[in-house]
Amino acid sequence: MTSRSLHCLRCARPAEGFDGCRTCAAEGIGVNAMPPLADLGGVDLGSCPGGP
């Protein structure tokens, strides 16, 4: 999914705010909305310090 907005983790429909997916909620299923993933294309992750 290339959308720059929140979307449902279950059905991938756009979600409004962090209230979750209205479509899935109408079916009795509570699903959280997910923000778009970061685009790390072209980033050299080997040069970034990190780890637990």
Phi, psi and omega per residue, in radians:
M1 nan 2.272 -3.096
T2 -1.858 0.150 -3.132
S3 -1.137 2.583 3.115
R4 -1.742 0.349 -3.138
S5 -2.168 3.041 3.098
L6 -1.147 2.552 3.095
H7 -2.519 2.799 -3.107
C8 -1.340 2.370 3.112
L9 -1.239 -0.422 -3.088
R10 -1.559 -0.901 -3.019
C11 -1.930 -0.085 3.108
A12 1.158 0.199 3.076
R13 -1.300 2.677 3.077
P14 -1.039 2.483 3.116
A15 -2.068 2.563 3.135
E16 -1.774 2.033 3.137
G17 1.173 -2.877 -3.108
F18 -1.748 0.375 3.124
D19 -1.385 -0.184 -3.129
G20 1.735 -2.999 -3.073
C21 -1.550 2.124 3.139
R22 -1.188 -0.611 -3.128
T23 -1.131 -0.845 3.136
C24 -1.197 -0.634 3.109
A25 -1.087 -0.633 3.100
A26 -1.135 -0.423 3.090
E27 -1.577 0.055 3.124
G28 1.457 0.304 -3.120
I29 -2.009 2.080 3.117
G30 -1.516 2.040 -3.139
V31 -2.262 2.340 3.103
N32 -1.386 2.633 3.058
A33 -1.450 2.586 -3.124
M34 -2.065 2.337 3.062
P35 -1.291 2.864 3.109
P36 -1.124 2.600 3.102
L37 -1.305 2.638 3.113
A38 -1.212 2.486 3.062
D39 -1.566 1.876 -3.114
L40 -1.765 0.263 3.117
G41 -1.055 2.285 3.121
G42 1.467 0.008 3.130
V43 -1.657 2.279 3.097
D44 -1.498 1.665 -3.087
L45 -1.216 -0.354 3.097
G46 -1.139 -0.407 -3.125
S47 -1.578 -0.038 -3.123
C48 -1.697 2.165 3.069
P49 -1.204 2.576 3.117
G50 -3.132 -2.994 -3.129
G51 2.124 2.973 -3.128
P52 -1.257 nan nan
